[in-house]
Amino acid sequence: MSSPELGLASMYRFIKKSGADRVSDDAASELRRILEEIAEKIARQAVELSAHAGRKTVKSEDIHLASKNVMKF
């Protein structure tokens, strides 16, 4: 498995901002793993959308459309 891209300290902050008093190391690591997996799916789909549009540059609208599809919201 590749090294993580997101910082573990950020995961602790996200969970604490959501109301947790304490956060286990495993919880922060699992959140990081899941968010990185979702981010990779969104990025892959955004690249496909930009290529389909005949562009090499991924734009914010590609990310937005890909996130709607991946997250189904």
Phi and psi in degrees as a GROMACS rama.xvg file:
@    title "Ramachandran Plot"
@    xaxis  label "Phi"
@    yaxis  label "Psi"
@TYPE xy
-74.5731  163.981  SER-2
-72.0908  149.542  SER-3
-64.3765  145.704  PRO-4
-95.0477  -31.0601  GLU-5
-93.6579  144.023  LEU-6
-75.5911  140.499  GLY-7
-67.1257  -35.5945  LEU-8
-60.3552  -35.7022  ALA-9
-64.13  -36.0244  SER-10
-65.8937  -41.6006  MET-11
-58.8663  -45.2621  TYR-12
-63.1894  -42.729  ARG-13
-58.194  -46.4924  PHE-14
-68.0015  -42.1511  ILE-15
-65.7738  -38.9878  LYS-16
-64.5152  -22.1609  LYS-17
-84.5968  -0.433795  SER-18
115.392  -1.50998  GLY-19
-75.1858  138.932  ALA-20
-79.3658  -40.9334  ASP-21
-133.124  150.783  ARG-22
-133.055  126.902  VAL-23
-77.5748  156.769  SER-24
-60.1955  -40.2019  ASP-25
-63.7472  -38.3459  ASP-26
-65.2446  -44.595  ALA-27
-64.0154  -41.5063  ALA-28
-65.4371  -40.4517  SER-29
-67.7484  -40.7489  GLU-30
-60.7072  -43.3868  LEU-31
-60.3752  -45.6123  ARG-32
-60.2521  -45.4661  ARG-33
-67.145  -44.5788  ILE-34
-63.9773  -37.886  LEU-35
-66.9281  -37.1246  GLU-36
-64.1853  -44.8471  GLU-37
-64.3909  -44.5491  ILE-38
-60.6548  -39.1706  ALA-39
-66.023  -40.6364  GLU-40
-63.9129  -42.8206  LYS-41
-64.2686  -45.0105  ILE-42
-62.2106  -43.6246  ALA-43
-60.0815  -45.3903  ARG-44
-68.0957  -35.2447  GLN-45
-64.5531  -38.2983  ALA-46
-63.3431  -42.6633  VAL-47
-62.3617  -41.6519  GLU-48
-64.0618  -42.057  LEU-49
-67.1808  -38.7306  SER-50
-65.2252  -40.7364  ALA-51
-61.9208  -32.9385  HIS-52
-82.7585  0.406032  ALA-53
80.1985  24.0884  GLY-54
-116.287  151.395  ARG-55
-94.7565  -19.7349  LYS-56
-91.1814  128.346  THR-57
-83.774  125.277  VAL-58
-104.813  166.965  LYS-59
-59.9146  -35.2607  SER-60
-66.8243  -29.3488  GLU-61
-65.4153  -43.9549  ASP-62
-63.0851  -44.2872  ILE-63
-60.8008  -48.5243  HIS-64
-63.6836  -42.3845  LEU-65
-64.1549  -40.0686  ALA-66
-66.7711  -37.1106  SER-67
-62.6085  -40.5943  LYS-68
-70.8952  -45.4314  ASN-69
-68.3364  -41.8473  VAL-70
-89.2914  -14.2705  MET-71
55.9223  47.4693  LYS-72
